[in-house]
Amino acid sequence: MRRLQRVRRKFSLSLLLTAPAFLASCAGGIDGNGASPYLNANNQLKIVQTDPPQGAVDIALDKEIVLTFNQQLEPFMPGHERNFEIWSSSGSRFPMNPVVGGLLVPNPLGGVSLEGNATAYVSQVSIKIPSKYFMPQREYVVMWRDAPSKGSQEDARLAGIEAMYGDPPDRLAAGSIRFRTGSTFAFSQRPDVEVVNMSPGKEIYGANGATLSNSVDGYWVANPRPRITFMMSEAVRHYDADGYGTTIPAEITPRAICLEEVTTNCFSGVTLGAINSATVTNQVIAGLENAAGNASAWSDYWRNNFYQYPAMIHTEMGRRLIVVELAPGFNFHEKINDIAQIIAVGLTGWQSVALSGSTPARNLKNDYFVGGFVHYLNINAQMPGGFSSIYDLFPGGWQ
């Protein structure tokens, strides 16, 4: 089979059109850590403390987000996947994993219980991102969606956060917090070189029967030219850039990746392409596993099964970050007119940086890595509150 000529959209149209509509605005639901409320103070159910605080900088890459409320919550409501999400300044979105703590905590604002004779205890929601790590030096916005108005007959479990008590119970207004990560890497050495985090997107696994659209659903990208980054467990090297020398430069400088039309003086350790969203995931994984470790077979598989984009690769942060960017003058959807497409990125041939000439380099786990995300041609639906579109989240532009 030659390369696919067209990547077909297989996603729910309602998902595409409504996704930005339930993103939260900066218009409700938080009482600040300080004296003045961040957002709408008219709604009785509020977030009274956030960790990290609004506008924090230099946040740890493995930070868990904690939201403290002024009431107890219905325990299953915040955990619904539609109630929280996060966007980064690279123009990418990924789903959240919110958990309501089983143990209640004292209200940080003080107060007594409803009976008036004991300390008031309230709910906390802790949020972990699926990859466990944020990307360094990047701005993030965590958002929760607007619940139906108080007394509404609509089921708030599918549309926001509701208090446990009240007749009717209070419901949380939409809101968000914004913070920026630092650049500290602190991972212990592992038996193999590993991809600790990919952004945008996630690793693609070979689940039986699952399609690529199933595998990366929820990992959306609006930026037509996203910086695709791979946080590695340690500093890395590649033969195409470093040969077998024991002395290598501090970073790999920008190099063009190999394509069907470009096979010499190019970099084979990264491949980038679009693929039909209905393709069964384990078929792709099986093909990549068979090709891993053989540069020629690996390149042939990508050329024959993906619509490839020209791109550049370099490293940053002492070779701990692999960065892939589209070549100048190219955008996703440059030649494909579908509303959405699956973008896959593969790594192969990467090794650890040997500590000395006598220390052998260790290989990338499984000899390859492949991850992906959903790229949308346009996300412009109106959003509630102060944002007219998803692009208003980062008025300074994508990073």
Secondary structure as UniProt FT lines:
FT   HELIX           13..18
FT   HELIX           20..22
FT   STRAND          47..51
FT   TURN            54..55
FT   TURN            61..62
FT   STRAND          65..69
FT   TURN            75..76
FT   TURN            78..79
FT   TURN            81..82
FT   STRAND          84..88
FT   TURN            89..90
FT   STRAND          92..95
FT   STRAND          97..100
FT   STRAND          105..106
FT   TURN            108..109
FT   TURN            114..115
FT   STRAND          121..122
FT   STRAND          124..128
FT   TURN            130..131
FT   TURN            136..137
FT   STRAND          139..144
FT   TURN            150..151
FT   HELIX           156..158
FT   STRAND          162..166
FT   TURN            167..168
FT   STRAND          169..171
FT   STRAND          175..181
FT   STRAND          195..199
FT   STRAND          202..203
FT   TURN            208..209
FT   HELIX           212..216
FT   TURN            217..218
FT   STRAND          220..221
FT   STRAND          228..232
FT   STRAND          236..238
FT   HELIX           239..242
FT   TURN            243..244
FT   STRAND          255..257
FT   STRAND          270..275
FT   TURN            277..278
FT   HELIX           281..291
FT   TURN            292..293
FT   HELIX           295..305
FT   STRAND          307..308
FT   STRAND          311..316
FT   TURN            317..320
FT   STRAND          321..326
FT   TURN            328..329
FT   TURN            332..333
FT   STRAND          340..348
FT   STRAND          350..352
FT   TURN            357..358
FT   STRAND          363..364
FT   HELIX           365..367
FT   STRAND          368..376
FT   TURN            385..386
FT   HELIX           390..393
FT   TURN            395..396
//
